[in-house]
Amino acid sequence: MDGLRVVPAWRHGQERLYVCLPDGRNIAWYDREAARVNLLGEDREDEVLRALGPFITGPVTVGPPPVPTSAELARLALHPDDDLAPNRPGEALLVALDRDPGPARRLRADPRRRALEAEQAVGDALDRLDGAGWHALHSVPLPGGDRVHHLLIGPGGLFAVHTLYARRQRVTVADPLVTLGRRDPYPLLRRVRSDAARASYALTAEVRPVLALVGPARVSIPAPPREVRVLTDTDLEALSHQGGVLKPADVEALHAMARDRSTWGRV
């Protein structure tokens, strides 16, 4: 069989190599950690191993997936271009900086790089919750060029997390205004609530808004903001302490729905 593609994907620091047909359908994947090539059809074993040849190091086990999970089957049903799960924290910013890195020398740091640093810090913190039954998606695109920075799905429900770079600055949150250092206040909480509302509409499930502040020197919240939870990047683990909202099957079903790009085209 000609035209097989090998598509790498990273999740939580682990790499998998998916073998795809020309139309994008997956027929196998190579799990480096397990040293195993999982085949969805034994008749294609030779072609799959030839395609993976340059990437395989050492002996591997070859065969059908031992026990495919519902999440894995949902991923395999998606075309690689439609699967949001491989998105890295700050994926949209990484693409934008790659296309237009900006001038080599400038008086002020590129704000996109600070925003990227914030999204990566928050994304890494959310990815570490995976072992507790949670899933995090990053840079979830919304129509009109907007996006949800991070979507967290787990036993405690769904959270749309918006990140804000606040390194060594004082932050004041007075709903709906957020003041960062000496800058003028701006109604950021409206955007945070709007993103969560759009995610709720797309997933037909309640999505709660979270504002994640990265590296603030001090946070002042005179009165609790309506609906929005405000946390620092070092406190995000607190979200995993929420429980009793979703069953494991519901978590997997919502994760499968959320990772499909087409889900977000109607919001």
Secondary structure, DSSP 8 states (H G I E B T S, - for coil): ----EEEEEEETTEEEEEEE-TTS-EEEEEETTTTEEEES-GGGHHHHHHHHTTT--S--EEES-SS--HHHHHHHTS-GGGB-TT--TTHHHHHHHHH----S--SS--HHHHHHHHHHHHHHHHHTTGGGT-EEEEEEE-GGG-EEEEEEEETTEEEEEEEEE-TT-EEEEETTEEEETTS--B-HHHHHHHHHHHHHHHHTS-EEEEEEEES-SEEE-SS--SS-EEEEGGGGGGGGG--SSS-HHHHHHHHHHHTBGGGGGG-
